[in-house]
Each structure stands twice: as structure tokens, then as C-alpha cells.
Amino acid sequence: MAVTLHLENVDARETVELNPVFARPGEATELSRYSLPASESLPETAYQIVHDEAMLDGNSRLNLATFVGTWMDDHARKLYNDAFDKNMIDKDEYPATAEVETRCWTILADLWHAPDAKNTIGTSTIGSSEACMLGGLALKRRWQLRRRAAGQPTDKPNLVMSTAVQVCWEKFCNYFDVEMRQVPISLEHKVLDGHDLEKYVDENTIGVVAIMGVTYTGMYEPVAEIAAALDRVQESTGLDIPIHVDGASGGFVAPFIQPDLNWDFRVPRVASISTSGHKYGLVYPGLGWVVWRDLKSLPEDLIFRVSYLGGEMPTFALNFSRPGAQVLLQYYLFLRLGFDGYQRVQQASHDVATYLSAEIAKLPQFDLWNDGSDIPVFAWSLKKGHTDKWNLYHLSDRLRGKGWLIPAYPMPDDLTSLTVQRVVVRNGFSRDLASAFLADLKMEADYLDALTGPLPTEGQSPAFHH
């Protein structure tokens, strides 16, 4: 069931008024807003209403808050138009699309150095959140099977992660009755790096989540160091705890920008890896992927087989029917770009991010948290003691007036007193756009510095949530 949250700022009017230019003879001049209209309208009229409503959205190309891809080429859009009616779950009706799905996750398994591509398994998902939850479910079920075989209780599973995880992991633990154990990040330990990990794991730990590109700041969590800490735990306690790598962004960046970084299946303790096809995979939303090291890493009893669509089809997913077009778009990009093309695209974003972070570091108002040298994402804070007239929420509002969506938000638990802003550099955000943004950032920061009195902060709260 889809849930739409009520927004306080929605238009409370009960009807939508039609522009007379678009109203056709015999049509109503206004339509009900929150109940089904009593009669039909012409497609041109309905189109114009929806089109005009959507114009109020921000410009997606200037949205530097989102990780989600906002641009594909004309051939990709044509392919999308050719395939948007394909249902990914119906592998009997669309066997070619199902074969392409297998090719895609096999390509990712190879890219992530799976020991034996013929002995691995993966699937596409509606996004990386679902992919994370499937990875978490496999960890939980493997732990349960192991405990049951040993005659041990299975009622208190826990999962260890940093406080800077994306909300999908909070959802996983809430929805699937797993205790969420969070290791606080700090100024000394900006990510989960294995420090004090032994204090958080025990015989009920189903796994540890390592993030390749923390949502708050874009920094990598060092998978090899986390694995080394778990190796020490195993030496002292006998506990063999696996790792799931949340590579929502880094899974499509590290292989091309940091090919020698030891983070994927080259680390023996990594059981599964998830990623977003619709982030740095460069596909329109929504598409995710999850791959397991080998067949035994995904318990067979999590896989369902259905016959009511024709043929017997295995499925491991939280959703059932979902679009198949994005899977075809992913394969299109694999063929279109190849390794070299992906490397050049990601390098271009990486170069823009490091250029922009270096220029912002020169400004007197800000301190960088990181420089975008992991995934092309970085964050900054207001320099301590710089001003008492304004804060980053005020700056975010000023930049929004120029069309730029730059979130300001508090860091997670134990660092909530620190507010940062973050820029996500994606394909299509060019050096020229970065220079335009930088000029606007300088202008608005200087404007705020020139104020003779403080701006109000009452009722001020983050406009952006992870």
C-alpha cells in the first residue's frame, strides 16, 4: 500500500479552475480537486492541467540535493517509450527482458569481483532501498537457520551500522523486527571505520552494514578496515559476522574512479552488495540491484515460485509488478558506455566535485567536511564563530530563490549540533553550471554577511530529511 503524507502547505481549494483558452465547448470550467470529477474531459484539457501543475516543481537539473539521475540521452528516452509497458515480474511474457536482467546483475557481479560469476545470484529491484532490505533479509535468514541448526534462540537479531545510514536501514529494522545498533560518528571518526566495533556485535548480530557513500556527506566507509575489525572479533569470540555493502552510490563509482580500493567481493567477509541503477548507474528512477557473493549466501527459502502468470517463475522481492523498462535502460547504458565510458562520465562528475569543493574551501564563511574525492558528493558547515546573523538554513533559502536546491540539515546523533550543506554532483552538472552555482553561493553568502542585524530563526527546521 502506498502512503502519501499530508502536507500542511497544499492548496486547500476544492476545485481546479480551467484556463478558458483550454476549456472546450460543453466542458466544465472547473474540476474537483480531491474527488473524482463527475464527467469526462478531453485528453488535451486533462494534459494541460497536469502539465501546468507540474511546472511548479523545481528544475531537476539544478537540484543538487538528490542523488537520483535526472538526464538520459534521446536514444534512452526512445527505448523507455518502447518498453514502459513491460512488467518485470512477468518473465514468461517478457523472457527477453528477464534475460537482460540476468545479464545486468551478472555484469555487476563481475565488476564487483565475485569469485565465480556462475555461482552467484542477484536481482533487480525498484530502488536501492528495496535492494538493501533484500540484503538485510538474507542476513537475517542465514543467521536464523544457523541458530536453529544449533538449537539456539532466534528472537533477538540485531544489525550494526553507523548513525549516518540512509533511512531505508531504519525501515528495515523497524519492519522486520531487528534491533538497530548504531555506532555514533564523530569528528574523530567521521564514518564507521571499525573503531569500537567489538562493543556492538554479539552472537545475535546478523551482520554489519558498510556504506560506500554516506548519504549525509558522500564519504566511503572503509570496508576492509571494518572486515579487519570483525576478523579480530572472530579470533577472540568465534563469531563469524558477514558484511552487507550498501553501495547505493559508490557501487557505480568506486570500480571506475578508485579501481584499486578494496571494498567489494575481494573482501571475503562481504556477503552481498546493493546499488542504485538510478543514481550513478545513470538510469531514470526507479531501479536498484543486489548481488550475493554465491548461491549459499541467499537462503533458498526466501525465494518464491509462482505459476499464475504462466510458467514457473522464481521471485525474491518486496514488490511484485514493477517496470521492466529501467532494466533495459541499464543494459543500454552498459552497451553504450562500456567500462571506458562509465569511467569518463564518473571522472567528469568527480572532477567537478573536487573543483567545486576546493573553491568553496577558499571562501571565508565555510569549513569543508569532506572534498568529494570518494563519490562526487561533499558537505560543508558554517565556520565556527563566523557570524551570529545567519545560518545555513538562511543560505539554503537564498539559493532556492536562484533556483538551486541545496539542502541544509543537522548531522546524525551525537553531532546534531552541527548543521551542514551538501552538494551532489551528477552527470549533466557541468563545470559551467558549477561555476554559475559558485558565483551565486558567493553572492548570497556576501549578502547575508552584509546584514546589520540577525535574521529570525524561530520555527526554523530542516527542509530536507534523509
The 8 nearest C-alpha neighbors of each residue, nearest first, counted from 0:
[[1, 2, 3, 318, 317, 319, 4, 320],
 [0, 2, 3, 4, 318, 317, 5, 319],
 [1, 3, 4, 0, 5, 6, 170, 318],
 [4, 2, 5, 1, 6, 0, 9, 7],
 [3, 5, 6, 2, 7, 1, 9, 8],
 [6, 4, 3, 7, 9, 8, 2, 10],
 [7, 5, 8, 9, 4, 3, 10, 11],
 [6, 8, 9, 5, 10, 11, 4, 3],
 [7, 9, 6, 10, 11, 5, 12, 4],
 [10, 8, 7, 6, 11, 5, 12, 4],
 [9, 11, 12, 8, 13, 7, 32, 6],
 [10, 12, 9, 13, 8, 14, 32, 7],
 [13, 11, 10, 14, 32, 15, 9, 33],
 [12, 14, 32, 31, 11, 33, 15, 10],
 [15, 13, 31, 32, 30, 12, 29, 16],
 [14, 16, 30, 29, 32, 31, 17, 13],
 [17, 15, 29, 28, 14, 30, 18, 31],
 [18, 16, 28, 29, 19, 22, 15, 21],
 [17, 19, 20, 21, 22, 16, 28, 48],
 [20, 18, 22, 21, 17, 28, 23, 16],
 [21, 19, 18, 22, 23, 17, 44, 47],
 [22, 20, 19, 18, 44, 23, 17, 47],
 [21, 23, 19, 20, 17, 26, 28, 18],
 [22, 24, 26, 25, 21, 41, 44, 20],
 [25, 23, 26, 22, 27, 28, 21, 19],
 [24, 26, 23, 27, 22, 28, 40, 41],
 [27, 25, 23, 24, 28, 22, 40, 41],
 [26, 28, 29, 25, 30, 22, 40, 17],
 [29, 27, 17, 16, 26, 22, 30, 19],
 [30, 28, 16, 15, 17, 27, 14, 31],
 [31, 29, 15, 14, 36, 32, 16, 27],
 [30, 32, 14, 36, 34, 33, 13, 15],
 [31, 33, 14, 13, 15, 34, 30, 12],
 [34, 32, 31, 13, 35, 14, 36, 12],
 [33, 35, 31, 32, 36, 13, 37, 30],
 [34, 36, 37, 31, 33, 32, 38, 30],
 [37, 35, 31, 38, 30, 34, 39, 32],
 [38, 36, 35, 39, 31, 30, 34, 40],
 [39, 37, 36, 40, 35, 27, 26, 30],
 [38, 40, 41, 37, 36, 26, 42, 27],
 [39, 41, 44, 42, 45, 26, 38, 27],
 [40, 42, 44, 43, 45, 39, 23, 26],
 [43, 41, 45, 44, 46, 40, 47, 39],
 [44, 42, 46, 41, 45, 47, 21, 40],
 [43, 45, 47, 41, 42, 46, 21, 48],
 [46, 44, 42, 48, 47, 43, 49, 41],
 [47, 45, 43, 49, 44, 48, 50, 42],
 [46, 48, 50, 44, 45, 49, 51, 43],
 [49, 47, 45, 51, 50, 46, 52, 44],
 [50, 48, 52, 46, 51, 47, 53, 45],
 [49, 51, 47, 53, 48, 52, 46, 54],
 [50, 52, 54, 48, 53, 49, 47, 55],
 [51, 53, 49, 54, 50, 55, 48, 56],
 [52, 54, 55, 50, 51, 56, 49, 48],
 [55, 53, 51, 56, 52, 50, 57, 49],
 [54, 56, 53, 52, 57, 51, 58, 50],
 [57, 55, 54, 53, 58, 52, 59, 51],
 [56, 58, 59, 55, 402, 62, 61, 54],
 [59, 57, 61, 60, 62, 56, 402, 403],
 [58, 60, 62, 61, 57, 69, 56, 63],
 [59, 61, 58, 62, 69, 428, 427, 63],
 [62, 60, 403, 59, 58, 63, 404, 402],
 [63, 61, 404, 59, 64, 60, 403, 65],
 [62, 64, 423, 422, 405, 404, 65, 61],
 [65, 63, 62, 405, 406, 423, 404, 422],
 [66, 64, 67, 63, 62, 423, 68, 422],
 [65, 67, 278, 423, 68, 64, 425, 279],
 [68, 66, 278, 65, 277, 69, 284, 283],
 [67, 69, 278, 277, 281, 283, 70, 282],
 [68, 70, 59, 67, 60, 283, 71, 427],
 [71, 69, 68, 427, 72, 283, 426, 281],
 [72, 70, 75, 76, 73, 282, 69, 283],
 [71, 73, 75, 74, 76, 70, 77, 332],
 [72, 74, 76, 75, 77, 71, 78, 70],
 [75, 73, 77, 76, 72, 78, 71, 79],
 [76, 74, 78, 72, 77, 73, 71, 79],
 [75, 77, 79, 73, 74, 78, 80, 72],
 [78, 76, 74, 80, 79, 75, 73, 81],
 [79, 77, 81, 75, 80, 76, 74, 82],
 [80, 78, 76, 82, 77, 81, 324, 83],
 [79, 81, 77, 78, 82, 83, 76, 324],
 [82, 80, 78, 79, 77, 83, 84, 324],
 [81, 83, 324, 79, 84, 80, 85, 78],
 [82, 84, 324, 85, 79, 80, 81, 322],
 [85, 83, 82, 86, 322, 324, 323, 81],
 [86, 84, 323, 83, 82, 322, 87, 324],
 [87, 85, 322, 323, 88, 89, 321, 320],
 [86, 88, 323, 89, 322, 321, 85, 320],
 [87, 89, 320, 86, 90, 319, 321, 314],
 [90, 88, 91, 87, 92, 86, 93, 308],
 [89, 91, 93, 94, 92, 97, 88, 87],
 [90, 92, 89, 94, 93, 309, 310, 308],
 [91, 93, 90, 89, 94, 309, 308, 86],
 [92, 94, 90, 96, 95, 91, 89, 97],
 [95, 93, 97, 90, 96, 91, 92, 98],
 [94, 96, 98, 97, 93, 99, 90, 100],
 [95, 97, 99, 98, 94, 93, 100, 327],
 [98, 96, 94, 100, 95, 99, 90, 93],
 [97, 99, 95, 101, 100, 96, 94, 102],
 [98, 100, 102, 96, 101, 97, 103, 95],
 [101, 99, 97, 103, 98, 102, 326, 96],
 [102, 100, 98, 99, 103, 104, 105, 97],
 [101, 103, 99, 105, 100, 104, 106, 98],
 [104, 102, 106, 100, 105, 101, 99, 330],
 [103, 105, 107, 106, 101, 121, 102, 108],
 [104, 106, 108, 102, 107, 103, 101, 109],
 [105, 107, 103, 109, 104, 108, 102, 110],
 [106, 108, 110, 104, 109, 105, 111, 103],
 [109, 107, 105, 111, 113, 106, 110, 104],
 [108, 110, 112, 106, 107, 111, 113, 105],
 [111, 109, 107, 108, 112, 106, 254, 113],
 [110, 112, 108, 109, 263, 113, 107, 264],
 [113, 111, 109, 264, 110, 265, 114, 108],
 [112, 114, 108, 264, 115, 109, 111, 292],
 [115, 113, 112, 116, 264, 292, 265, 293],
 [116, 114, 118, 117, 113, 119, 293, 292],
 [115, 117, 119, 118, 113, 109, 108, 105],
 [118, 116, 115, 119, 120, 105, 293, 114],
 [119, 117, 293, 115, 116, 294, 120, 292],
 [118, 120, 293, 294, 116, 292, 117, 291],
 [121, 119, 291, 290, 294, 293, 118, 122],
 [122, 120, 290, 289, 104, 291, 119, 123],
 [123, 121, 289, 288, 104, 124, 290, 120],
 [122, 124, 288, 287, 289, 100, 286, 125],
 [125, 123, 287, 126, 288, 286, 130, 129],
 [124, 126, 286, 285, 287, 129, 123, 321],
 [127, 125, 287, 286, 285, 124, 128, 129],
 [126, 128, 287, 130, 275, 129, 274, 247],
 [129, 127, 131, 130, 167, 126, 132, 287],
 [128, 130, 132, 131, 127, 126, 124, 133],
 [129, 131, 127, 133, 289, 128, 132, 273],
 [132, 130, 134, 128, 129, 133, 127, 273],
 [131, 133, 135, 129, 134, 130, 171, 136],
 [134, 132, 136, 130, 135, 131, 129, 137],
 [133, 135, 131, 137, 132, 136, 130, 271],
 [136, 134, 132, 138, 133, 137, 131, 139],
 [137, 135, 133, 139, 138, 134, 132, 140],
 [136, 138, 140, 134, 135, 139, 297, 141],
 [139, 137, 135, 141, 136, 140, 205, 142],
 [138, 140, 136, 142, 137, 205, 141, 143],
 [139, 141, 143, 137, 142, 138, 136, 144],
 [142, 140, 144, 138, 143, 139, 137, 145],
 [143, 141, 145, 139, 140, 144, 205, 146],
 [144, 142, 140, 146, 145, 141, 153, 147],
 [145, 143, 147, 141, 146, 142, 148, 140],
 [144, 146, 142, 148, 143, 147, 141, 149],
 [147, 145, 151, 149, 143, 148, 144, 142],
 [148, 146, 150, 144, 149, 145, 151, 143],
 [147, 149, 145, 146, 150, 144, 151, 143],
 [148, 150, 146, 147, 151, 145, 144, 152],
 [151, 149, 147, 148, 146, 152, 145, 153],
 [150, 152, 146, 149, 147, 153, 148, 145],
 [153, 151, 154, 146, 150, 147, 155, 143],
 [152, 154, 143, 155, 146, 151, 156, 147],
 [153, 155, 152, 156, 203, 143, 176, 177],
 [156, 154, 153, 203, 157, 177, 178, 152],
 [157, 155, 203, 177, 204, 178, 205, 154],
 [158, 156, 178, 204, 177, 179, 203, 205],
 [157, 159, 179, 206, 204, 205, 180, 207],
 [160, 158, 180, 207, 181, 208, 179, 206],
 [161, 159, 181, 208, 207, 182, 180, 158],
 [160, 162, 182, 181, 163, 191, 183, 164],
 [161, 163, 181, 183, 164, 182, 411, 184],
 [164, 162, 161, 411, 215, 213, 165, 214],
 [165, 163, 162, 161, 166, 213, 168, 214],
 [164, 166, 167, 214, 465, 168, 163, 169],
 [165, 167, 169, 168, 465, 170, 164, 128],
 [168, 166, 170, 128, 169, 165, 171, 131],
 [169, 167, 171, 170, 166, 165, 172, 164],
 [170, 168, 166, 172, 167, 171, 173, 179],
 [169, 171, 167, 173, 168, 172, 174, 166],
 [170, 172, 168, 174, 169, 173, 132, 175],
 [171, 173, 177, 169, 175, 170, 176, 174],
 [174, 172, 170, 171, 176, 175, 169, 177],
 [173, 175, 171, 172, 170, 176, 177, 169],
 [174, 176, 172, 173, 177, 171, 136, 170],
 [177, 175, 173, 172, 174, 178, 156, 171],
 [176, 178, 172, 157, 156, 175, 179, 173],
 [179, 177, 157, 172, 156, 158, 180, 176],
 [178, 180, 158, 157, 172, 177, 181, 159],
 [181, 179, 159, 158, 178, 160, 157, 182],
 [182, 180, 161, 160, 162, 159, 183, 179],
 [181, 183, 161, 162, 160, 184, 180, 191],
 [184, 182, 162, 161, 181, 185, 413, 412],
 [183, 185, 189, 188, 190, 162, 182, 161],
 [186, 184, 188, 187, 189, 183, 414, 413],
 [185, 187, 188, 189, 184, 414, 190, 368],
 [188, 186, 185, 189, 184, 190, 194, 192],
 [189, 187, 185, 190, 184, 186, 191, 192],
 [188, 190, 184, 185, 186, 187, 191, 192],
 [191, 189, 188, 184, 220, 192, 161, 218],
 [190, 192, 161, 220, 193, 184, 182, 188],
 [191, 193, 194, 225, 221, 190, 220, 224],
 [194, 192, 225, 196, 228, 191, 224, 195],
 [193, 195, 196, 192, 191, 228, 188, 197],
 [196, 194, 197, 198, 193, 199, 182, 228],
 [197, 195, 193, 198, 194, 199, 200, 228],
 [196, 198, 195, 199, 200, 232, 228, 229],
 [199, 197, 196, 195, 200, 201, 194, 182],
 [198, 200, 197, 196, 180, 201, 159, 195],
 [201, 199, 197, 204, 198, 196, 159, 202],
 [200, 202, 203, 204, 199, 238, 197, 198],
 [201, 203, 204, 238, 200, 205, 156, 240],
 [204, 202, 156, 201, 157, 205, 155, 200],
 [205, 203, 157, 201, 206, 158, 200, 202],
 [206, 204, 139, 138, 142, 158, 157, 203],
 [207, 205, 241, 240, 242, 204, 158, 138],
 [206, 208, 159, 242, 160, 158, 243, 209],
 [209, 207, 243, 160, 242, 244, 159, 210],
 [208, 210, 244, 220, 245, 222, 243, 207],
 [211, 209, 245, 220, 212, 213, 244, 246],
 [212, 210, 219, 246, 249, 220, 245, 213],
 [211, 213, 217, 219, 218, 249, 210, 248],
 [214, 212, 217, 218, 215, 216, 210, 219],
 [213, 215, 217, 216, 165, 212, 164, 163],
 [216, 214, 213, 217, 163, 410, 421, 465],
 [215, 217, 377, 378, 218, 213, 214, 376],
 [218, 216, 212, 213, 376, 214, 374, 377],
 [217, 219, 212, 213, 216, 373, 220, 374],
 [220, 218, 211, 212, 221, 373, 210, 213],
 [219, 221, 210, 190, 191, 211, 222, 209],
 [222, 220, 224, 223, 192, 219, 225, 262],
 [221, 223, 225, 262, 224, 220, 226, 209],
 [222, 224, 226, 225, 221, 262, 227, 261],
 [225, 223, 227, 226, 221, 222, 193, 192],
 [224, 226, 193, 222, 228, 227, 223, 192],
 [225, 227, 229, 223, 224, 228, 222, 230],
 [226, 228, 230, 224, 229, 225, 223, 231],
 [229, 227, 225, 231, 230, 226, 193, 224],
 [228, 230, 232, 226, 231, 227, 233, 225],
 [231, 229, 227, 233, 228, 232, 226, 234],
 [230, 232, 234, 228, 229, 233, 235, 227],
 [233, 231, 229, 235, 230, 234, 236, 197],
 [234, 232, 237, 238, 230, 236, 231, 235],
 [233, 235, 231, 232, 237, 236, 230, 238],
 [234, 236, 232, 233, 237, 231, 238, 230],
 [237, 235, 233, 238, 232, 234, 231, 239],
 [236, 238, 233, 234, 235, 239, 232, 202],
 [237, 239, 233, 236, 240, 202, 232, 201],
 [238, 240, 233, 237, 241, 229, 230, 232],
 [239, 241, 206, 238, 229, 205, 242, 204],
 [242, 240, 206, 268, 270, 269, 207, 239],
 [243, 241, 269, 207, 206, 270, 208, 268],
 [242, 244, 271, 208, 272, 270, 269, 207],
 [243, 245, 272, 209, 246, 210, 208, 242],
 [246, 244, 210, 273, 247, 209, 211, 272],
 [245, 247, 250, 274, 211, 249, 248, 273],
 [248, 246, 274, 275, 245, 127, 249, 250],
 [247, 249, 246, 250, 279, 212, 251, 278],
 [250, 248, 252, 211, 246, 251, 253, 212],
 [249, 251, 246, 248, 274, 252, 253, 247],
 [250, 252, 249, 279, 280, 248, 253, 254],
 [253, 251, 249, 255, 250, 254, 256, 374],
 [252, 254, 257, 256, 255, 249, 258, 250],
 [255, 253, 258, 252, 257, 256, 251, 110],
 [254, 256, 342, 253, 252, 258, 257, 341],
 [255, 257, 253, 252, 258, 254, 346, 342],
 [256, 258, 253, 260, 259, 254, 255, 252],
 [259, 257, 254, 260, 255, 256, 253, 261],
 [258, 260, 257, 261, 254, 253, 256, 262],
 [261, 259, 257, 258, 262, 253, 254, 263],
 [260, 262, 223, 259, 263, 265, 266, 222],
 [261, 263, 222, 260, 223, 266, 265, 264],
 [264, 262, 265, 111, 266, 261, 269, 112],
 [265, 263, 266, 113, 112, 269, 111, 267],
 [264, 266, 263, 267, 112, 261, 262, 113],
 [265, 267, 264, 268, 269, 263, 262, 223],
 [268, 266, 269, 265, 264, 270, 226, 263],
 [267, 269, 241, 266, 242, 270, 226, 240],
 [270, 268, 242, 267, 264, 266, 271, 243],
 [271, 269, 292, 242, 291, 243, 241, 268],
 [272, 270, 291, 243, 290, 292, 269, 134],
 [273, 271, 244, 290, 289, 243, 245, 246],
 [274, 272, 289, 245, 246, 288, 130, 131],
 [273, 275, 247, 246, 288, 127, 250, 287],
 [276, 274, 287, 247, 127, 277, 278, 126],
 [275, 277, 280, 287, 286, 278, 282, 281],
 [278, 276, 282, 284, 275, 283, 286, 280],
 [279, 277, 67, 68, 280, 275, 66, 276],
 [278, 280, 281, 251, 248, 277, 276, 252],
 [279, 281, 276, 278, 277, 251, 282, 275],
 [280, 282, 279, 277, 68, 278, 276, 283],
 [283, 281, 277, 276, 280, 329, 68, 284],
 [282, 284, 277, 68, 285, 69, 281, 325],
 [285, 283, 277, 286, 282, 67, 68, 325],
 [284, 286, 125, 126, 277, 283, 287, 325],
 [287, 285, 126, 125, 276, 277, 284, 124],
 [286, 288, 126, 275, 127, 124, 276, 125],
 [289, 287, 123, 274, 273, 124, 130, 122],
 [288, 290, 273, 130, 121, 272, 122, 274],
 [289, 291, 121, 272, 271, 120, 273, 108],
 [292, 290, 271, 293, 120, 270, 121, 296],
 [291, 293, 270, 119, 271, 113, 296, 264],
 [294, 292, 119, 118, 291, 296, 295, 120],
 [293, 295, 119, 296, 297, 118, 120, 291],
 [296, 294, 297, 293, 298, 299, 292, 119],
 [295, 297, 294, 293, 291, 298, 270, 292],
 [296, 298, 295, 137, 294, 299, 291, 293],
 [299, 297, 300, 301, 295, 296, 141, 137],
 [298, 300, 301, 302, 297, 295, 294, 303],
 [299, 301, 302, 298, 303, 297, 140, 315],
 [302, 300, 299, 298, 303, 315, 297, 137],
 [301, 303, 315, 300, 299, 314, 313, 304],
 [304, 302, 314, 313, 315, 305, 301, 300],
 [305, 303, 313, 312, 311, 314, 302, 306],
 [304, 306, 312, 311, 307, 303, 313, 308],
 [305, 307, 311, 310, 309, 308, 312, 304],
 [306, 308, 309, 305, 310, 311, 312, 304],
 [309, 307, 306, 89, 310, 91, 305, 92],
 [310, 308, 306, 307, 91, 311, 92, 312],
 [311, 309, 306, 91, 312, 308, 307, 305],
 [312, 310, 306, 305, 304, 309, 313, 307],
 [311, 313, 304, 305, 310, 306, 314, 90],
 [314, 312, 304, 303, 302, 305, 311, 315],
 [313, 315, 303, 302, 304, 316, 312, 88],
 [316, 314, 302, 303, 301, 313, 317, 122],
 [315, 317, 318, 314, 319, 133, 124, 129],
 [316, 318, 319, 129, 315, 133, 132, 124],
 [319, 317, 316, 320, 321, 125, 124, 129],
 [318, 320, 88, 321, 316, 317, 314, 87],
 [321, 319, 88, 86, 318, 87, 322, 89],
 [320, 322, 86, 87, 319, 323, 88, 125],
 [323, 321, 86, 87, 324, 85, 83, 325],
 [322, 324, 87, 85, 86, 326, 325, 321],
 [323, 325, 82, 83, 327, 326, 322, 79],
 [326, 324, 328, 327, 323, 329, 286, 282],
 [327, 325, 329, 328, 324, 323, 100, 330],
 [326, 328, 330, 324, 325, 329, 331, 323],
 [327, 329, 325, 331, 326, 330, 324, 332],
 [330, 328, 326, 332, 331, 327, 282, 325],
 [329, 331, 333, 327, 332, 328, 103, 334],
 [332, 330, 328, 334, 329, 333, 335, 327],
 [331, 333, 335, 329, 334, 330, 336, 328],
 [332, 334, 330, 337, 331, 336, 335, 329],
 [335, 333, 331, 332, 337, 336, 330, 329],
 [336, 334, 332, 333, 331, 337, 340, 330],
 [337, 335, 340, 333, 332, 341, 334, 338],
 [336, 338, 333, 340, 339, 334, 335, 341],
 [337, 339, 341, 340, 342, 336, 255, 333],
 [338, 340, 342, 337, 341, 343, 336, 255],
 [341, 339, 336, 343, 342, 337, 338, 344],
 [342, 340, 344, 338, 343, 339, 336, 345],
 [341, 343, 255, 339, 345, 340, 344, 346],
 [342, 344, 346, 340, 341, 345, 347, 339],
 [345, 343, 341, 347, 346, 342, 340, 348],
 [346, 344, 348, 342, 347, 343, 349, 341],
 [345, 347, 349, 343, 348, 344, 342, 350],
 [346, 348, 350, 344, 345, 349, 343, 351],
 [349, 347, 345, 351, 346, 350, 424, 425],
 [348, 350, 375, 346, 352, 347, 351, 345],
 [349, 351, 347, 353, 352, 348, 346, 354],
 [350, 352, 354, 348, 349, 353, 430, 355],
 [353, 351, 349, 355, 375, 350, 354, 371],
 [352, 354, 356, 350, 355, 371, 351, 370],
 [355, 353, 351, 357, 352, 356, 350, 358],
 [354, 356, 352, 358, 357, 353, 351, 359],
 [355, 357, 359, 353, 370, 358, 354, 352],
 [356, 358, 360, 354, 355, 359, 353, 361],
 [359, 357, 355, 361, 360, 356, 354, 362],
 [360, 358, 356, 361, 362, 357, 355, 365],
 [359, 361, 357, 358, 362, 367, 356, 366],
 [362, 360, 359, 358, 363, 357, 365, 364],
 [361, 363, 359, 360, 364, 365, 358, 441],
 [364, 362, 365, 361, 382, 360, 385, 366],
 [363, 365, 382, 362, 381, 385, 366, 444],
 [366, 364, 381, 382, 380, 363, 362, 379],
 [365, 367, 380, 382, 379, 381, 360, 368],
 [368, 366, 379, 369, 360, 378, 380, 365],
 [367, 369, 379, 378, 366, 380, 370, 377],
 [370, 368, 367, 377, 378, 371, 216, 218],
 [369, 371, 356, 377, 372, 353, 367, 368],
 [372, 370, 375, 377, 376, 352, 373, 353],
 [371, 373, 370, 374, 375, 353, 349, 352],
 [374, 372, 371, 218, 219, 375, 217, 212],
 [373, 375, 376, 217, 371, 249, 212, 372],
 [376, 374, 371, 349, 352, 424, 348, 373],
 [377, 375, 423, 371, 217, 374, 422, 424],
 [376, 378, 371, 216, 370, 369, 421, 422],
 [379, 377, 421, 420, 216, 368, 369, 419],
 [378, 380, 367, 368, 419, 366, 420, 365],
 [379, 381, 419, 366, 365, 418, 382, 367],
 [382, 380, 365, 364, 366, 383, 391, 379],
 [381, 383, 365, 366, 385, 364, 380, 384],
 [382, 384, 385, 381, 386, 380, 366, 365],
 [383, 385, 386, 382, 387, 381, 364, 365],
 [384, 386, 382, 383, 364, 387, 381, 363],
 [387, 385, 388, 384, 389, 448, 383, 390],
 [386, 388, 389, 453, 385, 384, 390, 452],
 [453, 389, 387, 386, 454, 452, 450, 390],
 [390, 388, 454, 387, 453, 393, 386, 447],
 [389, 391, 393, 392, 394, 381, 388, 387],
 [390, 392, 394, 393, 395, 407, 381, 420],
 [391, 393, 395, 394, 390, 407, 396, 461],
 [394, 392, 396, 391, 395, 390, 389, 397],
 [393, 395, 391, 397, 396, 392, 398, 390],
 [394, 396, 392, 398, 393, 397, 405, 391],
 [397, 395, 399, 393, 394, 398, 392, 400],
 [396, 398, 394, 400, 399, 395, 393, 443],
 [399, 397, 401, 395, 400, 403, 396, 394],
 [400, 398, 403, 402, 396, 401, 397, 404],
 [399, 401, 398, 397, 402, 396, 403, 395],
 [402, 400, 398, 399, 403, 397, 439, 404],
 [401, 403, 399, 400, 404, 398, 61, 58],
 [404, 402, 399, 61, 398, 401, 405, 62],
 [405, 403, 62, 399, 63, 64, 406, 61],
 [404, 406, 64, 63, 395, 403, 421, 422],
 [407, 405, 420, 463, 64, 421, 404, 395],
 [406, 408, 420, 419, 392, 391, 461, 395],
 [407, 409, 461, 418, 419, 463, 406, 410],
 [410, 408, 418, 415, 417, 419, 411, 416],
 [409, 411, 415, 414, 417, 418, 408, 412],
 [412, 410, 415, 414, 163, 162, 413, 409],
 [413, 411, 414, 415, 162, 183, 410, 184],
 [412, 414, 415, 411, 183, 185, 184, 416],
 [415, 413, 412, 410, 416, 417, 411, 185],
 [416, 414, 410, 409, 417, 411, 412, 413],
 [415, 417, 414, 418, 409, 410, 413, 412],
 [418, 416, 415, 414, 409, 410, 419, 380],
 [417, 419, 409, 408, 410, 380, 416, 407],
 [420, 418, 380, 379, 407, 408, 378, 409],
 [419, 421, 407, 378, 379, 406, 380, 405],
 [420, 422, 378, 377, 406, 405, 419, 379],
 [421, 423, 63, 376, 377, 64, 424, 378],
 [424, 422, 376, 63, 64, 425, 66, 375],
 [425, 423, 375, 348, 352, 376, 428, 422],
 [426, 424, 428, 348, 427, 423, 68, 66],
 [425, 427, 428, 348, 344, 424, 70, 281],
 [426, 428, 429, 425, 70, 60, 69, 348],
 [429, 427, 426, 425, 432, 424, 433, 430],
 [430, 428, 432, 431, 427, 433, 351, 426],
 [429, 431, 433, 432, 351, 434, 428, 354],
 [432, 430, 434, 429, 433, 435, 428, 436],
 [433, 431, 435, 429, 434, 430, 428, 436],
 [434, 432, 430, 436, 431, 435, 437, 429],
 [433, 435, 437, 431, 432, 436, 430, 438],
 [436, 434, 432, 438, 433, 437, 431, 439],
 [437, 435, 433, 439, 434, 438, 440, 432],
 [436, 438, 434, 440, 439, 435, 433, 441],
 [439, 437, 435, 441, 436, 440, 442, 434],
 [440, 438, 442, 436, 437, 441, 443, 435],
 [439, 441, 437, 443, 438, 442, 444, 436],
 [442, 440, 444, 438, 439, 443, 445, 437],
 [441, 443, 439, 445, 440, 444, 446, 438],
 [442, 444, 446, 440, 445, 441, 439, 447],
 [445, 443, 447, 441, 446, 442, 440, 448],
 [446, 444, 448, 442, 443, 447, 441, 449],
 [447, 445, 443, 449, 444, 448, 442, 450],
 [448, 446, 444, 449, 445, 450, 443, 389],
 [447, 449, 445, 446, 450, 444, 388, 386],
 [450, 448, 446, 447, 445, 451, 444, 452],
 [451, 449, 447, 448, 452, 446, 388, 453],
 [450, 452, 449, 453, 388, 448, 447, 454],
 [451, 453, 450, 388, 454, 387, 449, 389],
 [388, 454, 452, 389, 455, 387, 451, 450],
 [453, 455, 389, 388, 456, 452, 393, 450],
 [456, 454, 457, 453, 389, 459, 388, 458],
 [455, 457, 459, 458, 454, 389, 393, 390],
 [458, 456, 459, 455, 460, 454, 453, 392],
 [457, 459, 456, 460, 455, 461, 392, 462],
 [460, 458, 456, 457, 461, 392, 455, 462],
 [461, 459, 458, 462, 392, 408, 456, 457],
 [460, 462, 408, 463, 407, 459, 464, 392],
 [463, 461, 460, 464, 406, 407, 408, 392],
 [464, 462, 461, 406, 408, 407, 465, 64],
 [463, 465, 462, 461, 408, 406, 166, 407],
 [464, 166, 165, 463, 214, 215, 164, 408]]
